[in-house]
């Protein structure tokens, strides 16, 4: 590890560089290189997502919408009306009351949709953890930058005070000499 990072780890974080976690190393490396640290959690999560994860997000987005609920209700009511009144009138009802085939289809949809929605929720949880980690890095970077500015200002103040002391000493010596 670079000497500067070792120094900053000791001075700013108060621990040796070997004890730093991955986020702290990234922050110190970003400070050393002078590049921004902020990253968008949604973009990073989307870059890492596989096909199945993106598909589960889409299914959850559709299945958790009012449009889906309304369309599904219309289909169910239509199915029941069709099999209870219209087709039964002609003796052609393929799923009469108690709608056993409809129950089978609803159970199948629920059996597939529930795990897919849970996968999407797991992905959202992972995205939230990533966002929290990135927020921590950004906050740590800001805090360390503020500490570095304080150190610089302290050094400037000490240098100015030393210069003033030297001038006062020189002035006192010139007065005692005259």
N, C-alpha and C positions, 0 to 999 in steps of 0.2 A: 504494500500500500504506500501511497505517496506520503512524503514527510509532512506536507501541508495538511493533509487529511488527518494524519496522526496528531499534529499540533491542535487542529480545530476540535478534534474529538476530545482531547484532554481539556482544552481551554473553554470551549463552548458547552460541551455536553457533560464534562466532568467524568469521563470514563475512557479507558483505553480503546483504541480503534478495533482491537480484536473482539471487544464486547458489543460492538454496534450491531443492530439488526439491519436487515436489508433496506428498509425505508431510510434509516439514518445514513447508511452508506450512500444511497442514491442522492440524498439531500446534500451531503458534503461534497460528493463528486460534482453535482450540479453547481454548487457554489464555486468550486475550484475552476470549473470550465467556464463559469460566467454565463450559463445558459438558463432559460426559464425552466421551471419544474412542472408547472401546471399542465395537467392532461385531463381530457374529458372522459369520465368513467363510462358513459354510454358508448362512446366511440371505441374505447378499449375493449369493452365487453362484447360489442358487436363484431369486432375483429377476431376475437377468440371463439365466438359462437360457431358451432357446427350446424349442419343442415337441420338435424332433428330439433336442436334448441330453437332455431329461428322458426321452424314449423310449429313447435309447441306454443311459442309466443303469438303466432298468428291465430292458431286455433283458440287460444285463451281470449284473444282480443275479440274474435267473432263470437265465441260462445258466451262471453260475458257482456254482451251488448244488448240494448233494448231492441235493436233490429232483429237479432236472433230470437229473442223471447217472443216478440210479436209474430214473426214468421212461423216459429215453431207452434205457437198457439193456434194460428190460422190452419196450419197443416193438421194438427190434432183434431180441431173442431170439424174441419172438412172431412177428415177420415171417418170420424164418428157419424156425421150427418150422412155421408155417402153410404156407409155400411148399415146404418140404422133405418134410414128412410128411403133414399133413392134406389139403391141396388136391391134392397130387401123387397121393395114394391114389385120389382120384376123377378124376384127369386134368384138374384145373382150376387147376393152379398157374399164376399169372399172372407170377411172377418166380422161376423155378426157379434152382437153383445154377448159376452164380456170382453171382446176385443183381445183375444189371446195373442194373435200375431202382432198387434200393435204393442202390447206389453213386452213381447220378446224384442221387438225393435227398440223400444224405449230403454230396456235394460241393457241392450248391446251398446246403444249410444252412450248411456251413462257409464258403462264399464270402460269404454274407450276414452270418453271425454274427461273423466275424473283424473286418471293418471297423467293425461296430457296437460291438464290445467295445473296439477301439482308439479310437473316438470317445469312449467313456466314460472310458477311461484319459487321453485328452487333456484332457477336462473335469476329471477329478480332479487332473491336474497344474496346470491353471489355478486350481483351487480351492486347491491347496497354495500356489501363488505368491501368491494373494490373502491367504491366512492368514498367510504370512510377512510380507507387506507390512503387514497390520494389526497383527501382533505387533511389528514394528519401530516403527510409530507409537505403540503403547501403551508400549513400552519407552522410546522417546524422550521421550514425554510425562512418564513417571515420572522419568526422569533430569533433565529440565528443571525439573520441579516441585521435585525435591530441590535442584537448584542454586539455584533461586529462594528456597527456604527457607534455604539457607546464606547467601545474600546478605542476607536479612532478619535472620537471627540475627547476622551480622557487623555490620550497621548498629546493631542493638540493643546489642551489646557495645560498639561504638565510642561510641555515645551515652552509655551508662552510664559508660564510662571517662572520657569528656570531662566528664561531670557530677561524677564523683569527683575528677578533677584540679582542677576549678573549686572544689570544696569544700575540697580540700587546700590549694590556693593561698589561698583565703579564710581558712582556719584558720591558715595560716602567717603571713599578713599581720596577722591579729588578734593573734597571739602576739608578733610583732615590734613591733607598735604598743603593746602593753602592757608 
